[in-house]
């Protein structure tokens, strides 16, 4: 789409589920619509996210997001600027990395 040029999807994570580390050449916006979870940028502490939160992720920022152990998480993921590419999937978030997010 030459005007809106975005990928938009509703994503549901079961408790404890998460993405791999990844990055978006055109950035990403997460609209949390239900539940609780975490968002983390590489090299920074994980941030708790919950229903009502909006996460703005700059282009080419390596990150992951997913549900907490005790809650599912639902968000709308918007990846704008698709002409730059959609997503580059990287390594899995280790259990140790994930467990650190809850501290």
GICOR-V738227 format. One line per field, one symbol per residue. psi: psi as a letter, one per 30 degrees, with the letter a starting at -180 (. if undefined). A space follows every 50 residues. Layout:
psi->???
This chain:
psi->jfeehlkklkkkklkfklllkllkegllkkjjfkakalkkkkgllkkkll kfkkkjjlkgjklllallegklkklkkkjlhfffldkjkalkkleeeeef ff.
